[in-house]
Amino acid sequence: MSDESRMCATVEPYKIRSGKVEEATQLGKKLRSEFQKIPGRKHMIDVFNNDGYGYTISIWESPEAKAAAASRLDELGGQFGDMFEEFEAHDFQTVEYFVGK
């Protein structure tokens, strides 16, 4: 199996607390370069609406690279403090897709 066929993508839903969208947006812009420097992450797309519902879509070099980045992701994500809230994602859960032929 080639390295390229081991790439994977994650789609992670989230909800920013009411009244925290602008603050979270500014912090996200400030941390963007740090998120992009995470080893093994090839691409990251973050989309959300004005109500704070969003998704982070990431392309990883491999499932192992994604797993190795967990502590750094937790560290960076922790800087958002209480800006995020639990919500029911309409039966959509964090998923992982493998890229290959």
TAKAJO-V368244 format. One line per field, one symbol per residue. psi: psi as a letter, one per 40 degrees, with the letter a starting at -180 (. if undefined). burial: b if it has 24 or more other C-alpha atoms within 12 Angstrom, else e. A space follows every 10 residues. Layout:
psi->???
burial->???
//
This chain:
psi->hiddeeiiii hhiihhihee dddddddddd edddddehhe hdihhhiiie eehaihhihi didddddded ddddddddee bfdiiiihff ehihihihhi .
burial->eeeeeebbbb bbbbbbbeee beebbeebee eeeebbebeb bebbebeeee ebbbbebbbb bbbebbeebe eebeeeeeeb eebbeeeeee eeeeeeeeee e
//
